[in-house]
């Protein structure tokens, strides 16, 4: 039990440190916001910092917080959009400025958000949020549905 507790706190520490370092890096990069891709990189760093922070909060919470687990999925979707915007801007592309891309990305994010928030009603993404003891006690999505895999495929 002590070993799994130590592992849990190590993972919480890693996620917390990652969130802090990513946020600090975002502040540093923002100073160079006129460089190609810098603003999009700042957005990517902020989303990734929030994602890491939500993972730490989920693990440190004294009681299961399903809403934080749901937030982690949303940060994952936002990460993909922020990464594509950064990659396009950094390579000199115009995709991130295309109205079509922005509308499609917004529709994908909004649609996925609605599916995530309403999943307890329809269970199309996952069957339930369950406890896992892989390494240490934590919450995971149990019984991934077809839409979960479709969104994963589209996102990546």
C-alpha positions, 0 to 999 in steps of 0.5 A, spaced: 500 500 500 505 504 501 508 503 495 502 505 491 501 511 495 508 513 493 507 512 486 501 516 486 504 522 489 510 521 484 505 521 478 501 527 482 508 531 482 510 530 475 503 532 473 504 538 477 511 540 475 509 539 468 503 544 469 508 549 472 513 549 467 509 549 461 505 555 464 512 558 465 514 557 458 508 560 456 510 566 459 517 566 456 515 565 449 509 570 450 515 575 450 517 573 443 509 573 440 511 576 434 515 570 432 512 566 427 508 561 430 509 564 437 502 565 439 499 559 437 505 555 441 503 559 447 496 557 446 498 550 445 503 550 452 497 553 456 492 548 454 497 542 455 499 546 462 491 545 464 491 538 461 497 536 466 494 540 472 487 537 471 490 530 471 494 532 478 487 535 481 484 528 479 489 524 483 490 529 489 482 529 490 480 526 496 473 523 493 472 521 485 471 527 481 468 525 475 468 532 472 475 533 472 476 526 468 471 529 463 475 536 463 481 532 461 478 529 455 476 536 453 483 538 454 485 533 449 481 535 444 483 542 445 490 540 445 489 537 438 486 543 435 492 548 438 497 543 435 494 543 428 494 551 429 501 551 432 504 546 426 500 551 421 503 557 423 510 555 425 511 552 418 508 558 414 502 555 412 495 558 412 491 553 415 490 556 422 487 562 419 483 559 414 475 560 415 474 553 413 479 550 418 476 555 424 469 553 423 471 545 422 475 545 428 470 549 432 464 544 430 469 538 432 470 541 439 463 544 440 460 537 438 465 533 442 464 537 448 456 536 447 458 528 447 462 528 453 458 532 457 451 528 455 455 522 455 452 520 462 445 520 458 447 516 452 453 512 454 456 513 446 463 515 448 464 510 455 459 506 459 462 508 466 467 512 470 470 506 474 476 505 479 482 502 476 488 499 481 493 499 475 499 502 479 495 506 484 487 507 485 484 512 480 479 513 475 478 511 468 473 511 463 470 504 462 467 500 456 469 505 451 464 506 445 464 506 438 464 514 438 470 514 443 474 511 438 471 515 432 473 521 435 480 519 437 481 517 430 479 524 427 483 527 432 489 524 431 
